[in-house]
Amino acid sequence: MEGMTDTPQRTQDEVAAALRAGRELGPEYDDAVAASLVERIDGTIDERVRHHVAQHTKDADRPGIPANTARFVLTLVFMGLSIPLTAIAGGTAGTVGVVVLWLGLVVFYLVSVLGLRR
């Protein structure tokens, strides 16, 4: 953003240049020099406000738990449940039960993670 790269020194230099130009041009150009300076300052302020609002709007778009935290908790729950469920499925249904269980767990995890991205 062009306005966000302005330094206070650059702004101060512009104000000083406008004042010098006003002195050189004479009192009949004071209004024009002042209007030009006000436009430049207004533009800089508007740009900074837009940037500030955009930053806060972007942060506020997703209220609640951040997606990374939710994914991490979901992964921990998934890992914690997968071990006992695998043992139960292997003991009752054998290899086929383990394969079906893991297919279901993977589908559930993928659907949950993709749902968090929305």
N, C-alpha and C positions, 0 to 999 in steps of 0.2 A: 504494500500500500504506500503510495507516494506520501500522503500526509503523515503517516505514522513514522516515516524516516526523518521528518523534520526534527532538527535539534533546536534546543532553546537558543543556541548561538546563531543559527541560521535565521530564526525568527527575529532575533534582536537585530541582526544585520539588515534584514528587510525593512524593519521599522526605521532604523537609522537612515537607510537609503531613501525611504519615502520622505522623511523629515528634511534631508538635504535637498531633495528634488523640490519640495514645497518652498524652501528658502530661495532656491535658484529661480523658480518660476514666478515667485511673487505671491502676494496675498490674493490675487484674483483666481489663482488655481488651488487655493487651500481646500475648498470644498471637493474638488475633483480628486486631489491627493488623499484626502481623508476617506472619501467613498471607496477609492481603490484599496486602501489599507484595510478598511472595515470588511470589504468583500473577501480579501485574502484571509483575514483572521476568521471570519465566519465560515469560510470553506474548510479551514483547518480544524476548527471546532466541530463542525458537522461530521467530518470524516472520522475524527477521534471518537465522537459519540457513537457513530454507526459501528465502528470497530468494537467498542466497549459493549454495546448492546448485543452484537453478533456473538461475542465471546460468551456472554452470560446466557443468551438464548440457547446456544449450542450445549452448554453445560446443563441447562434446565430441561432440555428435551426429553430426557429419560429420568423421570422421578423414580424413587424407590432404590432397590438394591442394584448396584452396578452389574452389568452382564458378566464381567470377569469373575466377580465374587459368586454369582449364581452358578456359573459353569463349574467353578472350583468345588462348591458344595455338592452340586449334582454329581461330579466325578467321584467325590469321596463316598457319597451314598451308593452310587453305582458299584464301586469297588467293594464296599462293605457288604452289600447284598449279594454280589455275584458269587462269592466264595461259598457261603452256606447254601445258596440256591443250586449251585453246581453239584454240591455233595448230595443234596436231596434228590435232584433230578437224576444223577448218576446211580444212586442207590435204588430208586424206584423204577426208572424207565431205561436205564443203561445209557449206551452211547447215543442213541437216537434222542433220548430225553435231554442230554447235555447239549447236543447240536441245536435242537429246537429252542431250548432255553437261551442259549447264547445268541441265536438269530433274533429272538425276541428282545433280549437286552440291548443288542446293538441297534436295532430299529428304534426302540424306545429312547435310547440315548441320543441318536441322531435327530429324531423328531424334537426332542426337548431342547437340544442345542440350537437347532435351526429356529425354533420358536422364540428363543431368547434374543436372536438377532433382529427380530422385527420390532 
